[in-house]
Amino acid sequence: MIIYEAIAEDRTHLGGPMGSEYTTDITIGLFTLQEDAKKACQGHYNKSQKKELKWHQWTNGLKQKIISTDDLGSVKYHVVPKNVK
C-alpha cells in the first residue's frame, strides 16, 4: 500500500555563513491520497500566504516520484510516497 507524506521544508536558516546553513523538515501528515497531501500543504501555506501552490514532479535517487513546490523563500513543500507493508 502506498501512502503519501506531506512535508514542509523550513528554509529560514539558509543564507548565513558557509557551513552554518541548514534546513529542517516538518511532517504535516500522512495521507492515503496524493491530492489530500497536497491540500494539507496548501492549508499549511495559507496560514501565512494566500496564493496557490504550483507543483512539479521529479524522481529522487531512490527512484521515488516526489512532488515539490518551487522554493517559496522560507519554505518548500514536498509530497513523498511511502510504501507500507
ABEGO torsion letter per residue (X at the ends): XBBBBBBBBBAAABGBBBGABBBBBBBAEBBABAAAAAAAAAAAAAAABABBBBBBBBBBAAGBBBBBBBBAGABBBBBBBBBBX
